[in-house]
Amino acid sequence: MISNKKVALYTLGCKLNFAETSTIARSFAEAGYARVEIEQTPDVLVVNTCSVTDQADKKCRNIVRRVLGANPNAYVAVIGCYAQLKPEEIASIPGVDLVLGANEKFKLLDHIHDLTKNTAGVVVAEAIKETRDFVPSFSSGDRTRTFLKVQDGCNYFCAFCTIPLARGRSRSATIEETLLEAQKAAKAGAKEIVLTGVNIGDFGTAHNETLLELVQELDKIEGIERFRISSIEPNLLSNEIIEFVAQSNKFVPHFHIPLQSGSDEVLKSMRRRYLTGLYADRIKLIREVMPDACIGVDVIVGFPGESDAHFQETFDFLHQLDVSYFHVFTYSERANTTAVRIDDVIPMNIRQQRNKQLRGLSLKKKRAFYDSQLGTEHTVLFEGNEQDGQMHGFTENYVKVTTDWNPTLVNKTASVKLNSLLPDGIVDIAILTNTEA
């Protein structure tokens, strides 16, 4: 195996990609590679791509151009969702040497060999139906929060989504195997773990296990102070999970629950597995048992057939819903999805107008949530990036805070009082007690 070489890894997209990139980075470290930034003349560049945005091709090209500017002889490998969906398109990008599909990306080192650049990109990508293995992953070294991959793939085939085509069918490890990964993350210094996946509520179905059972076991792990449940489908966020989080010592009161539309008619067209009544019930229960919980929402605007009346339904539903912020996505066409066959296409300028309206509402919701927390005491986990003499962190219920830079607080928790909302939308705090001093 080649050693004394340098590798740069660049991640596009979601928390799951960050977890997988870190796992691949550890395999390079074990093979003797030093991890460097793109500008530090790496011998190998690995780009882990995303398919969710319509900028995948452009972003991938820009990153490849940057690394080849630093080192024209760098060996360039591209992996991830975009690589599985459009491998030949990526292979045609000047400077790309290797494209690996979903089943091959964790065997990257087996494909690199002598780092000789190829005259044309080599593609190794099996049909997605052949992708059945689950490879455990967790992020490390990149952020204070560690992303623990507990599930991969999806069986839902929503009308707008290519993820089942890029990642395959839903699968996960066992609870026992997942606990071992969490313990590894704890030994690596993780204080907060975010459970991530494509459809994490589907955890364990092949093993006759459930996400609730996993959450209950993770709550017992020593060394981890906080767990967060990342995005989870509302129909899979059971009352029992909500009630367990409410009384847990480690699972924090923060949920991110995709809605996608506030119109039942649009939800049916999207092939979602719930209606707005169920969604509203989930929010109501969370508020009853965790009044200060932070609740995030995913919503898509401009889906084919979304009339002005449908969009108004979504706006009104979100306006009255007691949630904390939105992630707003403008619908974009994806090949091989059922949505592209719907004739009633919404003009892009209308999609963008709707996006702007919901982002404005989201800002109001977030400010109202932050205002409601002023004067209260919370625990903050501080991050390691210094910005203009300040450092940042998040409360257990996901309020972003700032205080004067203090390196002794990095990756430490402290009890704080939330004082005031600053013009940049971050909360100023007074530190009461460093819980790890």
N, C-alpha and C positions, 0 to 999 in steps of 0.2 A: 504493500500500500504506500502511496506517495505521502511524504511528510514534509514539514518545513515549507508548506504552501499556505497561501492566504485565501480565505473565502469571504465573500460578502453576500448577505442574504437580504432580500427586499420583499416585504409583505404588503400585498394589496388586499383590502377587504376586511373580513370579520374577525371576531375573537378566535374562532375556530382555526382560521388560517395562522394567526399568531402562535397558537399552541402547537400546531403542526410544524411551523418554521423552527420553533425552538427545539423540537425533538430532532429535526433534521440537522440543526446546528450542532447538537450534542454528538450526533454520529460523526460529523466532520471533525469535531474536537478530539474524539476518541481515535480518529485516523491521523492525528497530528497536524491538522490545519489550524491556523490562527484566524479568528474571526475579526474582520476589519470593516470599515465603512467603504462605500463605493468609491470615494475619492482617494483611497489609500492603496491604489494599484493592486486590487485583488487578482489572484490567478484564476479564480472561479467566481462567477456570479450566479446565484440562484434566485430567480424571481418566482414567488408564489402568487398566482394570479386569482382574480375574482371574476365572477360572471354577472354579478348583480347590477352593476352600473353599465351604461352604454359607452364608457370611456376605456374599457379594458385594453383594446388594441392600441390606442393612443398612449396610454400610460405605460404599457409594456415597451413600446418603441422608445419612448423617452428615457426609460431607465436603462435599456440596452445601450442607447447612444451615450448616456452619461458614463457608464463603466468603460466602454470602449474608448472614450475620450481620455480616461485616466490610464487605461492599459489596453492598447489595440489588440494584444494577444490574449486577453482574458477569455476563458472558456465560459460560454453562456448557456445555462440550462434553465428551462421554463417549465414550471409545474402548476398544479392547482386547477380550479374549476374551468377557467378559460382554456387551459391546455387540453382538458378532456373534451370540451365541446368543439373547439376549432383548432386542432393540432396542426393541420397543414397550413392554416393561415398564419399561425405563430412561426412555424418552421421557415416561412418565406421572409420573415423579418431579417434584414441584413445583420449578420453577426451572431445570430442564434445558432447554436451547435446541436442542442439536444432538447427535445420536447417529450415529457413523460406524462402519461395519463394517470388516472386515480389509483390504479392497481400497482403502478410502478414507482410512484414518487418517493416512497420510503426506502426504495432500493437504489437511490440515486448514485451512491458511491460505486455500486456494481457496474454502472454504465459509463462512468467517466474515464476510466483507464488512464491513458498517458497525457491527457489534456491537449491533444492535438486538435486544432480547430478544423472544423469540417467545411467543405466548400458549399454545402447546403445542410440545412437543419435535419437531423435524424429524428424520426418520430417513433416512439415506442408507446403505444396506447391501445389497450384491449377494449373491446366493447364493454360498456358500463355494466351490462348484465352479468359480466364475469367478475365484477368487483364485490367480493363478499367478506374479505378480511376486515377486522377492526383493529386499528393500530392505536394504542393508548398514547396520549400526548399531553404535555403541559408546558406552558410558557415559563421562561425563567430568564432573568437578567435584563429584560427589556423594560419592564414596568414594575411598580410596587405590587399591583394586583397580579395574581397568577391565574391564567385561564386554564382550567382543567377540562380536557375533552372527555365527555362521558358518553357521547352518542354520535353517530354519523349517519348520513343518508336520510331519505324520507320516502314514505309510501303514499303521501297525500296527493301529489300531482295537481296542485292548484293551477288554475287556468293560465296564470301569468308567469309561472316559475319554472326555471330550468334546473334547479338544484337536484332533483331526482335523476336528471340526465347527466349531470356533472359528478355526482357523488354516489349514485346508486341507491339501493334499498336500505331501509332503516336497519341499523345494527348497533350493538354495544358490547362491552365486556360484561363480566359478572360483577356483582357488588364487591366480592372479595378482591378481584383484580383491580377494580376502580379504587378501593381503599388503599391498595399498595401504591398506586400512582399518587394519591393524595399524600401519603406518608413520605414519598420521595420528594414531593414539592415542599413539605414541611421541613425536611432535612436540608433542602436547598435554601431555606430562609424565608419561605413564603409566610406572610402573616394573614393575607386575605386570598381566598380562592373563589373564582367565579366559575360556576358550572356552565359549560358551554357545549354546543352541538348544533345540529341542523334542526332537530325536533326532539328536544331533551325530554319532553313529557312522555315520549315513546320508549324511554329507557327500559331495558331488561325484558322486553316482551318475549324474546327468543329463549330466555332462561327462566321464564315464569317468575320474574322479579318485577318490582315496580320502582318508580322514582321516589315515592314516599318511603319505601324501605331503604333506598340508598341514602336519602336525606337523613333519616333517623340514625343510620350507622355513621355517616360522616360527622354528625354532630358530636360524636364521642371521641374524635381524633384529637390527640394531644399535639400542641404546638401551633395549631391554626386558630387564630382569634376570630376570624370572620369567614362566613360563606355567603355568597350571593347566588341566587338562581337567575341566570340570564334569560333571554327571550323564551317564553313558553306559551304554547297555544292555549287559548282560554278554555277549550273543551277538555284539555288534559291537566289544567290547573285545578285539581280537586279541592273540595272543601277541607279534606283532611290535611293536604299539604299546607294550605293557608293557615289552618288552625295550629299545625305543628310549628310553622315558622313563628307564629305569634308568641309561642311560649318557649321557643328555643333560646339557648344562651349564645349560640354562634351564628345561626342563620339570621341575616339582617332584614329589616322591614323595607325591602326594595324589590319591586316586580317590574318586569318589562313584558307587556302582553300585546301581541299583534292584534289589531282590529281590522285594518285594511280598508274597511268602509263602514259608514254608519247607516247604510241603506241595506235592508234585508234583500231587496231585489238584486242589488249589485253583489252582495255576498254570495247569493245563490249562483249568479253568473260566474263569479270567481271560483266556484266549487270549494268554498270554505265549509268547515264542518260545524258551524254554529251560526246563530243569529244574534241580533243586538240584545235581545232579552237576556240570553245567557251571559253575554259579556257584561251587561249592567249588573247582573246578580253577583258576578265575581268581584266587581269593584265595590259593591255595597258591602259584601262580607269582609273584604280586606279593611275597609274603613271602620267597620264595626269592631274588629278585633285588634287593628293596628291604626289608630287614628292619625298617627304621624308618618305613616308609610309613604315612600315615594313610589309613584306608579307612572311608568312610561308607556307610550302607545306607538305602534307602527301604523301608518296609514298611507294608502296609495291614492293619488288623484289622477284623473284622466283615463281610467280604465275604459275600454271600449263599451259604449252604451251608457256611460255615466252622464245622464242628462243634468241640466241645471237644477232640476228638482231633486235628483238623487244627491248631487253635491250639497245642496242646502240641507238635506236630511243628515248628511255626515257632519256638516258644520254645526248644526243645532244639537245633534247627539253629543258631539265632543264638547260643545259649549256648556251643556248642563251636567256633563260627567265630571265627577270629583277626581280628576287625575292631575299629574304634575308636569308633564311635558310630552311632546310628540316628536317622533322621527317621521318626517314627511317625504315621501318618495313620489317622483313624477313617473307615471307609467311609461315604459319604453318597450317597444316590440321585441320579442325574443323568438327566434326561429324554433320550430318544432313544439311550440306551445299551442294550446287550443285557443287562447285569446286572440292570436293573430288571424284566426278565421272569422272573428266577429266583424261584421261589416261597418257598424256604426263607430267609426274612428273619430276620436276627439282631436280637434286641431291643437298643435303644440302650444300656440299662444294661450289658448284657454287652459290647457294643463298647467302652464306656468303661472297663470293668474290664480288658479285654485291653490297651487302650492304656496304662493305668497300669502294668500288669505289664511291658510292653516298655520303657516309658520308664525304669522302675526298673533294668532290665537294662542299658539304654543308659548310664545314669549310671555304673554299675559298670565297664562296658567303657571308657568315656572316662577315668575315674579311673585304671584300670589302665594305659591307654596313656600318659597323662601321667606317671604314676609311673615307667614304663619309660624315660622320656626325661630324668628328673632326673639332673643331673651331667654331661650331654652338652653339647656346643657346637653352636650352630646360627646361621644368619643370620636376622635379623628385619627385616621391613619395617614401619616405625612409621606409625600413623595419626594424623590431625590433631585428634581430639576429646579435650579435656581433661575429666577426670572426677575431682573431688575431689583435684586436684593430681597425678593420675596420667595416664599415656598407655598405649595398648595397641598391640599389633601381633601378627603371626603369624609363626611360623617357617615354613621352606619345607615342613615336613610338618605344618603346620596346628595347631600348639600355640599357644593364645592366651596371651600374656605381658603383664606390666605392669611399669612402672618409673616413676620420678619424672618429672613433666612437664618436657620440654625442647623448646622450639619448633624448635631447630636440627635435631632428629631427624625432624621431620614429613616423610613421603614419602621417607625415607632408609633405607638398610639398615645394619645393624651386626652384628658378630659378638658373640654373647652366650653365657653359660653359664646353663643352667636350674638354678636353685637349689632352690626349694621350692614345693609346691602350697599355695596359700592357701585359706582357708575358702570363698571364693566360687568356687572351681574354676579360678582363673587362676594361672599360674605366675609367681613372682617370679624376676627375672633379675639377673645382673651383666653389664654391658656391657664387652666386652673390647676391641673395635676398631670405630670408626665407619668403615665401608668407603668412605664418600664424603667424609670429612673432608679 
